Amino acid sequence: MDRPQVVSENYANPITCLFHVLFKASALAFYILFSLFVKSFVIIFVITVLLAALDFWVVKNVSGRILVGLRWWNEIDDDGNSVWKFECLDGEVRACSVFGVSSAV
């Protein structure tokens, strides 16, 4: 008989997955909920942008590296052109190409 799976068995890093979703949801929830209570659009906008920036940092520096082994950065070559560098684990070639295309857009 099959035993029920525990949620932590489905993910390699459940804490990382939690924070990955938490930062995305916090920016959206803050914008929707606080617009009902606070009438200052500037305050809501600034805090929402800060939460979105934290989400970007978590995805780039924590989730991308821990969950799928992705790294990406920008370099300037000798001609002054901007060159994006993408790295990923060997087994995650498809995820790396999708991540690279979505980051470049």
Sequence and secondary structure as in RCSB ss.txt:
>XXXX:A:sequence
MDRPQVVSENYANPITCLFHVLFKASALAFYILFSLFVKSFVIIFVITVLLAALDFWVVKNVSGRILVGLRWWNE
IDDDGNSVWKFECLDGEVRACSVFGVSSAV
>XXXX:A:secstr
      HHHH S HHHHHHHHHHHHHHHHHHHHHHHH   HHHHHHHHHHHHHHHHHHIIIIIHHHHH  EEEEE
E TTS EEEEEE  GGGHHHHHHHHHHHH 
